[in-house]
Amino acid sequence: LIEVQFREGTHIRETERKVADMEQYFWKYDGVSAVSSAVGAGHVRFLLTYTVPVDASRHYAALLIDVDDYKLIDEILLDVQNDLDDLFPDATVNVKKFILGPGEGGKIQLSINGPDPEVLRDLAEGAGHRFDGS
């Protein structure tokens, strides 16, 4: 599962174009059997049980990548994250294993953005201390 957030205000046609580029990227991997995407919202949830951001909009997309062998996921996960971060620097990309079941298990995730790397590092370290009890 790849979730993508482009900058607020990105036109939906631009999001569609970039997501189409992402879809093409996945076909370079042997073992990818299907690529599907949803732009502006999550995939239809008649069966899928994953969390879609409340503020999903024209700058949000979700891609589901099917593979012939689940072992391929662990082999490519980090490369896919790094490649998509490099190829789409204007987007926040979150690559993760798709898990069937009741939600995401209560994991806490935090994204901190801004222009000053030193301030971001301090904020990130402070947030980590709050969650680990120190």
C-alpha positions, 0 to 999 in steps of 0.5 A: 500500500502506497499512500501519497499526499501532494502539496495542499492545492495540487490540482487533481489532474496533476495528482492523476498525472503523477500517480500514473507515473508511479503506476508505471514505476512498479512494472519494472519489478518482476512479480508485480501482477496488478497496480491500482490507484485511487485519487482524491479518496481511498479505494472502495471499502466494501472489503478493504479495511484500511484508514483513509485520512479524514482530509483526503482530497484532490492531493491524496492518492492510494496505490495498491500493488499486487505481487505474485509472491508476498516475499517480494514485498520485503525485498523491495519495500525500502527501495520503493520508499527511497525511489518514490521519495526521490522521484516525487520530492513534492509529495509525502509518500508512505510505503507500507505492507497492506494488512487485512484486518481491523485497522492499523493496530494503534500505531502512532505516526507523526509527520513534522515538516518545515524549512529548518532541519535543526528545528525539525530534528529537535522537534522529532527528538522531543516527540520521541521522548514523549512517547517512550516515557522519558 
